[in-house]
Amino acid sequence: MNDEEQLEQEIYQTLTEGEWNAQDPEFAARERLTPKYEARVQADLDPIVEETKRIREMADEVDDRYEEYINNAKKRT
């Protein structure tokens, strides 16, 4: 058996092994494709900053772990 026949045999075995899954071919093909575009929505408010502000109104932070994040967020706006 030459390399080409061996390769064909391996492909045949790979394609025929396992359970047959009867799916709509168009649906299956669309599921395998990765999207070309990604829709993103830019938020006006940063939810982390807003939540941190509310928490700081209720309690004091032990360590200022979010201080740097909030300062950077203020610079961006």
C-alpha positions, 0 to 999 in steps of 0.5 A, spaced: 500 500 500 503 506 497 502 513 501 496 515 497 492 509 499 494 509 506 492 516 507 485 515 503 484 509 508 485 513 514 481 519 511 475 514 510 476 511 517 476 518 520 470 520 517 466 513 518 468 512 525 463 514 531 456 516 531 452 519 526 450 525 527 444 527 523 444 535 523 442 540 518 448 541 514 447 548 513 446 549 521 452 545 522 457 549 517 455 556 520 456 553 527 463 551 525 465 558 522 468 564 527 464 570 526 468 576 522 465 581 526 464 582 533 459 587 536 461 591 542 457 597 545 461 602 549 458 604 556 458 611 558 459 609 565 464 604 568 460 599 572 466 597 576 467 605 578 460 606 580 459 600 584 466 601 588 463 608 589 456 605 592 460 601 596 465 606 599 459 610 601 456 604 605 463 602 608 470 604 609 475 600 604 481 596 609 486 597 603 485 602 597 486 596 592 481 600 587 484 607 588 488 606 582 483 603 578 478 609 579 484 614 578 485 611 572 478 611 570 477 618 572 483 620 567 480 616 561 473 620 562 
